[in-house]
């Protein structure tokens, strides 16, 4: 881990808004998605914060006191966790931070007795897919839909713990 990077679990004022902003701004630039993607992130993220319990956790990646990434485990059911909001600012990609976040999320899920973890992504995010596969996730579902001002192929990945 780089010395100037911090990962924390406690939320601070501004974190939620910045996570939504980071998702919206980066995916608009990198994928051409419109403002509706921000709403897609904001709604469930707000619900997560309001219902946060001991079997759910968010990891905030910080550089020089600025939010530059995130990942979360959300309780989908007693047996199943959902991995959400994995994102790193482009300047931090390729340095092992994403893998560290994934390993922490999986460890947390094991400790909380989930039997599986699932996530939704899109096929265009090939680097993320490679990360998911490297820790054992398998592609289980695909569907092409119009979302966020674009046509995307959504993909579901599952990991049996």
trRosetta pair geometry for C-beta under 8 A, 3 or more apart (Angstrom, degrees):
i j d omega theta_ij theta_ji phi_ij phi_ji
1 5 5.8 -124 177 73 93 117
1 7 7.8 -93 -142 -8 143 114
1 96 7.3 -120 -82 98 50 111
1 97 7.0 87 -125 -98 78 77
1 100 6.3 60 -82 -83 102 167
2 5 4.5 79 69 0 95 112
2 92 7.9 -122 17 -136 142 94
2 95 6.3 -2 -36 158 115 142
2 97 7.5 -36 9 -67 101 112
4 63 5.9 50 132 -146 96 84
4 64 6.6 -2 178 -47 110 79
5 61 6.4 -19 -167 -166 104 94
5 62 7.2 141 -161 75 54 50
5 63 5.6 -29 -102 -88 67 85
5 68 7.9 -92 -126 61 94 131
5 92 7.1 110 -100 -134 133 128
5 97 6.5 -103 177 -105 163 128
6 61 7.6 151 81 -157 48 45
6 62 4.5 -21 65 64 96 104
6 63 7.7 171 21 -78 73 37
7 59 5.4 -2 -174 -175 106 106
7 60 7.0 157 -155 75 53 45
7 61 5.6 -21 -100 -99 79 64
7 62 7.4 175 -84 18 29 79
7 100 7.4 -146 -40 123 159 123
7 101 7.3 -164 -128 -90 141 84
7 104 7.6 -170 146 -31 150 170
8 59 7.4 149 74 -155 28 58
8 60 5.3 -23 64 58 81 98
8 62 6.6 10 9 -2 106 125
9 57 5.8 -37 -146 -166 116 105
9 58 6.6 134 -152 75 62 57
9 59 6.1 -35 -92 -99 68 58
9 60 7.4 167 -94 13 17 85
11 15 4.9 -142 -154 56 80 148
11 16 6.9 28 -159 -44 129 90
11 49 6.7 51 -61 -127 175 108
11 58 6.7 43 -67 67 99 133
11 60 7.2 128 -102 -38 56 138
12 15 5.2 108 55 -33 65 114
12 60 7.9 -126 17 68 92 173
14 17 5.7 -67 -155 48 45 110
14 18 5.6 40 154 -22 79 113
14 67 7.7 -170 124 -12 93 127
15 18 5.9 -66 -147 40 25 107
15 19 6.2 26 158 -22 66 105
15 60 5.7 -58 -145 -110 126 146
15 67 5.9 135 -131 -76 67 144
16 19 5.9 -51 -148 32 29 110
16 20 6.6 27 154 -14 62 106
16 45 6.0 152 -153 141 95 118
16 46 7.0 86 -175 -86 139 64
16 49 6.0 -24 -92 -57 137 153
17 20 5.8 -57 -152 38 31 110
17 21 6.1 33 152 -19 66 109
18 21 5.3 -50 -142 39 35 115
18 22 6.0 40 157 -23 67 104
18 66 7.9 -156 -165 -171 150 69
18 67 4.3 118 117 50 137 138
19 22 5.8 -50 -144 34 28 112
19 23 6.5 29 155 -17 61 105
19 41 7.3 -151 127 160 88 126
19 45 6.5 -177 97 -149 128 154
19 60 7.7 -96 -71 -116 115 93
19 67 6.4 -83 -64 156 68 148
19 70 5.1 11 -124 -12 117 157
19 85 6.3 15 178 -167 126 132
19 87 7.7 133 -158 52 79 127
20 23 5.9 -57 -152 37 29 110
20 24 6.3 24 154 -15 65 111
20 38 5.6 73 174 -160 95 87
20 41 5.2 161 -123 104 72 118
20 42 4.7 44 -121 -82 136 88
20 45 6.4 -154 -70 53 96 156
21 24 5.8 -62 -147 41 29 109
21 25 5.8 17 164 -12 69 113
21 38 7.6 26 -92 -128 33 119
22 25 6.2 -57 -135 43 24 103
22 26 5.8 13 170 -9 63 116
22 67 6.7 -116 -37 115 141 105
22 68 7.6 158 -123 -141 146 28
22 69 7.7 -149 153 -86 158 34
22 70 7.7 133 70 4 143 109
22 87 6.1 148 123 118 115 138
22 89 7.0 -83 -151 -77 120 83
23 26 6.5 -65 -138 43 18 101
23 27 5.9 1 173 -2 60 119
23 37 6.8 -141 139 137 100 104
23 38 6.6 145 90 -107 100 61
23 41 4.5 123 86 -77 159 167
23 85 7.2 -76 -72 -137 132 82
23 87 5.8 -143 -89 -48 77 168
24 27 6.6 -69 -139 45 17 97
24 28 6.1 19 163 -22 60 112
24 35 6.8 25 -151 -130 121 53
24 37 6.0 155 -111 88 66 97
24 38 3.7 11 -84 -79 125 105
24 41 7.1 -130 -50 31 81 138
25 28 5.9 -57 -146 32 24 111
25 29 6.5 16 159 -12 61 110
26 29 5.9 -62 -151 41 30 107
26 30 5.8 5 163 0 70 117
26 87 6.7 145 62 -170 151 125
26 89 7.2 -142 -87 -119 137 53
26 90 7.1 171 -138 -32 115 95
27 30 5.9 -60 -124 52 33 97
27 31 4.9 -22 -170 32 74 117
27 33 4.7 -11 136 38 105 125
27 37 5.6 -110 93 134 139 161
27 148 7.6 -39 135 174 128 152
28 31 7.4 -49 -90 57 10 74
28 32 7.0 30 -164 -135 44 15
28 33 5.7 -96 -88 67 51 67
28 34 7.0 70 -113 -108 97 22
28 35 7.9 21 -86 -66 127 50
28 37 7.4 -169 -61 45 77 134
30 90 7.8 165 -74 -70 128 121
31 122 7.7 81 -139 74 148 146
31 124 6.1 118 -122 104 107 148
31 148 8.0 28 112 114 122 137
31 150 6.9 -118 149 12 95 169
32 149 7.3 -121 136 103 80 109
32 150 5.8 109 96 -76 100 133
33 36 7.7 -107 171 61 94 77
33 37 4.3 50 142 -34 132 144
33 147 7.8 -13 -132 117 111 80
33 148 3.8 -12 -153 150 105 127
33 149 6.0 136 -155 50 47 99
33 150 5.8 -83 -95 5 67 124
34 37 6.7 141 71 -4 44 93
34 148 5.6 174 39 177 71 62
34 149 3.4 84 -8 -12 117 143
34 150 7.8 165 -7 -20 85 84
35 38 5.6 -39 -169 21 59 116
35 39 7.3 56 141 -14 73 96
36 39 5.5 -48 -158 34 49 113
36 40 6.5 58 143 -25 70 101
36 147 7.6 -141 103 179 123 66
36 148 5.2 -155 76 -111 97 54
36 149 6.6 145 27 -24 112 88
37 40 5.2 -50 -151 33 39 119
37 41 6.6 35 151 -14 67 102
37 147 7.8 89 -86 146 83 94
37 148 4.1 41 -61 -125 95 126
38 41 5.8 -57 -152 39 34 107
38 42 5.8 31 153 -23 69 113
39 42 5.5 -54 -132 39 32 112
39 43 6.2 35 170 -25 67 103
40 43 7.0 -47 -143 25 18 106
40 44 7.7 -3 166 8 50 108
40 147 7.6 57 -76 -180 154 116
40 148 6.9 -61 -5 -74 144 107
41 44 7.2 -83 -165 48 27 93
41 45 5.8 18 158 -18 68 126
41 85 6.9 100 -148 -102 101 96
42 45 5.7 -68 -141 43 24 112
42 46 6.1 27 163 -23 66 107
43 46 6.1 -60 -153 32 24 108
43 47 6.7 19 153 -13 62 107
44 47 5.5 -53 -147 39 38 113
44 48 6.2 46 152 -26 67 102
44 74 7.7 -26 169 -102 111 166
44 84 7.0 -120 124 -157 132 156
45 48 5.5 -47 -149 31 33 117
45 49 6.6 32 153 -18 63 103
45 84 7.9 -167 -83 137 77 133
45 85 6.6 84 -93 -74 109 141
46 49 5.8 -55 -150 35 32 110
46 50 6.4 26 154 -15 65 109
47 50 5.8 -59 -145 40 32 109
47 51 6.0 -2 166 7 69 115
48 51 6.6 -78 -140 51 20 88
48 52 6.3 53 158 -73 63 82
48 56 6.6 -160 -160 170 90 143
48 58 7.3 99 141 -58 132 120
48 72 6.5 34 -173 160 156 158
48 74 5.7 -82 -111 -106 113 113
48 84 7.5 -147 -74 73 152 148
49 52 5.9 -14 -147 -33 28 114
51 56 7.7 64 106 22 82 161
52 56 5.4 -131 -143 84 63 123
52 58 7.9 -65 -117 -7 126 104
53 56 5.4 80 52 17 67 102
53 75 6.7 -23 56 1 117 142
54 112 7.6 173 127 -118 80 118
55 73 7.9 -97 153 119 61 111
55 75 4.8 63 105 -75 113 126
55 81 7.7 -137 159 -95 97 106
55 112 4.6 134 -132 -170 82 139
55 114 7.7 128 -171 -55 112 100
56 72 7.2 16 -178 178 88 101
56 73 6.0 -161 -142 97 51 73
56 74 5.6 25 -129 -122 112 42
56 75 5.2 -90 -63 -13 98 91
57 72 6.7 -168 97 -148 45 67
57 73 5.4 24 47 43 79 99
57 105 7.8 -165 77 -117 106 68
57 108 5.5 -97 37 -170 140 156
58 70 6.4 -15 -174 -164 100 107
58 71 7.4 167 -154 88 57 41
58 72 4.2 -22 -103 -100 75 102
58 85 7.4 -6 -133 73 103 138
59 70 6.5 155 83 -154 62 54
59 71 5.0 1 51 56 108 85
59 72 7.1 -170 17 -79 66 51
59 101 5.7 -176 86 -136 146 94
59 104 6.1 81 -70 101 154 142
59 105 7.2 -107 -2 -65 129 88
60 67 5.9 -64 -170 -123 105 100
60 69 7.7 141 -169 85 41 56
60 70 5.7 -14 -110 -102 53 88
61 67 7.1 94 74 -160 58 59
61 68 5.3 -76 109 73 100 78
61 69 3.4 5 45 62 133 99
61 70 6.4 -136 12 -61 86 40
61 88 6.6 -5 60 -114 161 84
61 92 7.2 158 147 132 143 168
61 97 6.4 70 -128 174 145 131
61 101 7.2 -59 -57 -77 119 127
62 65 6.2 5 180 -115 118 21
62 66 6.6 144 -156 66 72 32
62 67 6.0 -42 -99 -94 72 44
62 68 6.6 124 -127 16 20 89
63 66 5.8 -31 69 60 70 87
63 68 4.7 13 10 -6 108 145
63 89 7.8 -89 17 35 134 139
63 92 7.1 -157 -44 -73 141 130
67 70 7.2 7 -174 -50 111 102
68 88 6.8 28 139 -158 83 63
68 89 4.2 -64 -166 -2 90 125
68 91 7.7 -67 -161 61 131 99
68 92 5.8 104 142 -14 127 144
69 87 5.7 -159 -139 98 69 59
69 88 4.0 0 -102 -106 132 61
69 89 6.1 -109 -54 -5 87 72
69 92 6.4 -100 -35 76 133 147
69 97 6.8 104 60 135 168 132
69 101 7.3 -112 139 -65 125 153
70 85 4.9 -31 109 137 115 110
70 86 7.2 -138 97 -112 59 26
70 87 5.9 14 46 48 78 86
71 83 6.9 -20 -172 -168 98 93
71 84 7.6 141 -166 80 52 43
71 85 6.2 171 -123 90 27 75
71 86 4.5 26 -105 -97 93 75
71 87 7.9 171 -69 18 64 51
71 101 4.3 128 4 169 146 123
71 102 7.2 -131 -144 -71 165 48
71 104 7.7 124 79 72 133 108
71 105 5.5 -90 137 -58 127 132
72 83 7.3 150 81 -158 50 47
72 84 4.8 -26 66 67 101 89
72 85 5.1 36 12 45 105 115
72 105 7.7 97 134 -115 9 119
73 81 4.9 -12 -169 -177 100 131
73 82 7.4 144 -159 72 50 43
73 83 6.2 -26 -100 -99 64 60
73 84 7.8 153 -96 22 17 80
73 105 5.2 158 -56 -155 106 90
73 108 5.6 -168 9 98 154 126
73 109 5.7 -158 -137 -69 147 92
73 112 7.9 149 127 37 145 145
73 117 7.3 -67 -129 -124 101 118
74 81 6.7 138 68 -167 43 72
74 82 4.6 -25 64 63 100 97
74 83 7.9 -178 20 -80 81 12
74 84 5.4 25 -8 3 121 127
75 78 7.9 26 -172 -85 109 26
75 81 6.3 -47 -104 -111 42 71
75 82 7.9 -17 70 19 4 83
76 80 4.5 -50 72 105 114 97
76 81 6.2 146 9 -138 93 15
76 82 4.5 96 -52 -28 116 102
76 118 7.2 -8 -6 43 163 105
77 80 4.6 38 44 39 97 95
79 114 6.4 104 174 -153 36 60
79 115 4.5 -14 -173 20 94 114
79 116 6.8 32 142 25 88 86
80 114 6.3 90 -120 -160 14 105
80 115 6.8 -42 -73 57 60 84
80 116 5.2 -15 -116 70 81 92
80 117 7.4 152 -164 -97 64 28
80 118 6.6 4 -175 3 112 104
81 109 4.8 -123 25 -122 156 114
81 112 7.5 89 -68 82 132 124
81 114 4.3 -34 -18 -120 106 164
81 116 7.4 -166 32 99 71 46
81 117 4.7 -25 74 -108 97 80
81 118 7.7 166 87 23 50 60
82 117 7.1 145 -105 -162 17 69
82 118 5.8 -31 -111 71 70 78
82 119 6.5 126 -168 -91 68 55
83 86 6.6 12 155 -34 104 116
83 102 8.0 24 -147 -126 148 74
83 105 5.8 73 -118 158 107 148
83 117 5.4 53 -31 172 103 116
83 118 7.3 -156 18 93 83 28
83 119 4.1 -39 64 -77 100 116
84 119 7.1 -176 -70 -127 45 91
86 98 7.0 76 -179 -144 113 94
86 101 6.6 146 -131 117 97 137
86 102 7.5 30 -121 -75 140 83
86 119 7.7 4 3 -150 124 148
86 128 6.8 134 103 -140 125 119
88 92 4.7 -113 173 85 113 109
88 93 5.3 145 94 -75 122 74
88 97 5.8 123 -114 91 146 123
88 98 5.7 -101 -16 -68 138 94
88 101 8.0 -168 -61 -3 111 148
89 92 5.2 73 65 13 82 105
89 93 7.7 -137 94 -28 41 84
90 93 5.6 -40 -149 4 41 119
92 95 6.0 -84 -176 29 59 127
92 97 5.5 -19 159 26 110 152
93 97 7.8 -99 -104 47 31 108
93 98 7.0 25 -130 -27 69 124
93 127 7.3 39 -172 142 129 154
96 99 5.2 -54 -158 42 60 114
96 100 6.0 66 144 -26 80 100
97 100 5.5 -53 -150 35 34 114
97 101 6.4 36 152 -20 66 103
98 101 5.7 -53 -150 35 32 112
98 102 6.4 33 152 -19 65 104
98 128 7.7 -122 -168 -113 146 68
98 131 5.4 -59 132 -128 125 156
99 102 5.6 -51 -147 36 34 113
99 103 6.3 33 155 -19 66 106
99 131 6.3 -137 -80 -145 72 103
99 134 7.2 -51 -113 99 108 134
99 135 7.4 164 -143 -57 77 117
100 103 5.8 -56 -147 37 29 110
100 104 6.4 30 154 -19 64 106
101 104 5.7 -56 -149 36 30 112
101 105 6.3 30 154 -19 65 107
102 105 5.7 -57 -148 37 31 111
102 106 6.3 27 155 -17 66 107
102 131 6.2 -176 -43 160 153 107
102 132 7.6 -159 -127 -96 141 48
102 135 5.1 -159 143 -23 131 162
103 106 5.8 -54 -145 38 31 110
103 107 6.2 33 155 -20 65 107
103 135 6.9 -148 -76 -119 66 134
104 107 5.7 -54 -145 37 29 112
104 108 6.2 32 155 -20 64 107
105 108 5.7 -53 -147 37 29 113
105 109 6.4 31 152 -21 62 106
105 117 7.5 108 138 -142 104 158
106 109 5.6 -54 -149 35 32 113
106 110 6.5 37 151 -20 65 102
106 117 6.9 -108 -107 -1 71 156
106 135 6.3 -148 -43 167 151 132
106 159 7.1 -65 -115 124 109 156
106 161 7.5 171 -164 -107 85 105
107 110 5.7 -51 -152 33 32 113
107 111 6.4 31 152 -18 65 107
108 111 5.7 -56 -148 38 31 113
108 112 6.3 12 158 -5 65 113
109 112 6.0 -67 -144 48 28 100
109 114 4.4 -55 -174 42 89 129
109 117 5.3 -38 -134 -66 168 120
109 161 6.2 -146 122 -81 111 147
110 113 7.8 36 174 -69 32 29
110 114 7.4 -73 -71 46 24 82
110 161 5.7 -172 -91 -165 75 130
114 117 6.4 72 122 -64 142 77
114 161 6.0 95 96 9 79 151
115 160 7.0 -23 155 -152 75 71
115 161 5.8 -161 -171 47 26 100
116 158 6.0 -6 -178 -170 123 98
116 159 6.3 160 -159 83 70 52
116 160 5.2 -34 -101 -108 97 50
116 161 6.0 -157 -84 1 34 86
117 137 7.7 -74 89 -96 100 101
117 158 7.3 157 83 -155 48 51
117 159 4.7 -3 56 55 93 106
117 161 6.8 78 -12 -47 89 107
118 140 7.8 -67 -128 39 109 136
118 156 6.0 -4 -173 -173 113 99
118 157 6.7 161 -154 85 61 49
118 158 4.8 -21 -100 -100 86 74
118 159 7.5 -173 -78 20 41 68
119 132 6.9 -133 57 -117 135 133
119 137 7.1 -31 31 -135 111 150
119 156 7.3 163 82 -151 40 56
119 157 5.3 -9 57 57 89 96
120 154 5.9 -12 -169 -171 105 106
120 155 7.1 150 -156 78 56 44
120 156 5.6 -29 -97 -96 71 70
121 125 5.3 -103 175 60 115 131
121 128 5.8 -164 -146 110 149 132
121 129 6.6 -173 98 -73 149 81
121 132 7.4 -141 -5 -32 150 151
121 154 7.5 149 83 -156 31 59
121 155 5.3 -25 69 64 79 95
121 157 6.8 11 14 -2 111 113
122 125 5.6 92 66 2 74 101
122 152 4.5 -49 -138 -178 133 120
122 153 6.2 118 -162 71 76 54
122 154 5.8 -50 -99 -100 71 46
122 155 6.5 134 -125 11 18 89
123 126 7.6 20 167 -70 54 75
123 129 7.5 20 -139 -55 44 147
123 142 7.2 43 -62 -136 117 116
123 152 7.4 168 28 -177 83 73
123 153 4.0 7 1 76 126 114
123 154 8.0 -82 -20 -43 81 5
123 155 5.6 108 -66 -32 71 123
124 152 6.9 -81 -1 -136 115 91
124 153 7.7 131 -24 41 76 87
125 128 4.1 -5 148 31 111 122
125 129 6.2 132 101 -24 74 88
126 129 5.3 -51 -145 36 37 115
126 130 6.4 41 155 -22 66 100
127 130 5.7 -50 -152 32 33 113
127 131 6.7 35 148 -19 62 102
128 131 5.5 -53 -154 34 36 114
128 132 6.4 37 150 -20 68 102
129 132 5.6 -51 -148 34 35 113
129 133 6.3 32 155 -16 66 106
129 139 7.7 14 -152 -71 112 111
129 155 7.2 18 -102 85 117 154
129 157 7.6 173 -131 -63 74 140
130 133 5.8 -55 -145 40 31 110
130 134 6.2 37 154 -28 64 107
131 134 5.6 -54 -147 30 30 115
131 135 7.0 8 161 -2 62 105
132 135 6.6 -75 -159 43 29 94
132 137 3.9 -50 168 53 93 139
132 157 5.0 12 165 155 145 171
133 136 7.7 125 -170 -8 32 6
133 137 6.0 -85 -78 66 36 80
133 138 7.5 75 -115 -93 75 43
133 157 8.0 -110 -64 -138 64 137
135 159 7.2 -19 114 -109 91 145
136 159 5.2 84 104 -133 98 106
137 157 4.0 40 166 163 123 121
137 158 6.5 148 -153 71 77 21
137 159 4.6 -62 -91 -61 68 98
138 157 6.5 157 73 -154 26 76
138 158 6.0 -30 59 63 80 75
138 159 7.4 136 9 -85 71 52
139 142 7.1 14 177 -51 114 101
139 155 5.8 -46 -136 -172 101 116
139 156 7.5 111 -157 79 55 50
139 157 5.7 -43 -91 -97 47 77
140 156 5.2 -57 66 99 91 98
140 157 6.6 131 8 -125 88 24
140 158 4.8 22 -16 4 142 113
141 155 7.0 155 85 -157 59 46
141 156 3.9 19 50 37 105 115
142 153 5.8 3 -169 175 103 104
142 154 7.0 161 -151 84 49 55
142 155 5.2 -10 -101 -103 79 74
142 156 7.7 -141 -63 19 41 72
143 153 7.1 172 87 -155 27 63
143 154 5.4 -10 62 56 80 99
144 151 6.5 23 179 175 99 97
144 152 7.2 -173 -145 97 61 33
144 153 4.7 -32 -92 -97 78 75
144 154 7.6 176 -92 15 25 70
145 151 7.4 -174 98 -149 26 62
145 152 6.5 -20 64 63 71 76
145 154 6.1 3 22 -7 112 113
146 150 7.3 -176 -149 95 62 28
146 151 5.4 -39 -95 -95 67 67
146 152 7.9 116 -123 17 22 72
147 150 6.8 -24 73 63 57 72
147 152 5.4 -54 47 30 104 119
147 154 7.6 61 4 -56 146 111
148 152 7.1 28 42 -16 109 134
